[in-house]
Amino acid sequence: MFLGVLHDSQAPRYEKQLDNVEELVLDTIRRKKGVHITKKELHLILEALYEFRVID
């Protein structure tokens, strides 16, 4: 009965959702702002913003 709650089956779905959000952000940056960056560059930018406590 509680196997679904205790089992770690939600992690892949969460990772898929996070990947979808990253793709949406990249698309918005590319299309609306005209800045062409890679996913790796996006991660570097997000890491820097996190370091400076701009985002959590």
For each residue, the residues with C-beta under 8 A, 3 or more apart:
1:
2: 5 6
3: 6 7
4: 7 9
5: 2
6: 2 3
7: 3 4
8: 11
9: 4 12 13
10: 13 14
11: 8 14 15
12: 9 15 16
13: 9 10 16 17
14: 10 11 17 18
15: 11 12 18 19
16: 12 13 19 20
17: 13 14 20 21
18: 14 15 21 22
19: 15 16 22 23
20: 16 17 23 24
21: 17 18 24 25
22: 18 19 25 26 39 42
23: 19 20 26 27
24: 20 21 27 28
25: 21 22 28 29 42
26: 22 23 29 30 37 39 42
27: 23 24 30 31
28: 24 25 31 32 33
29: 25 26 32 33 35 37 42
30: 26 27 33 34 35 36 37
31: 27 28 34
32: 28 29
33: 28 29 30
34: 30 31
35: 29 30
36: 30
37: 26 29 30 41 42 45
38: 41 42
39: 22 26 42 43
40: 43 44
41: 37 38 44 45
42: 22 25 26 29 37 38 39 45 46
43: 39 40 46 47
44: 40 41 47 48
45: 37 41 42 48 49
46: 42 43 49 50 55
47: 43 44 50 51
48: 44 45 51 52
49: 45 46 52 54 55
50: 46 47 53 54 55 56
51: 47 48
52: 48 49
53: 50 56
54: 49 50
55: 46 49 50
56: 50 53
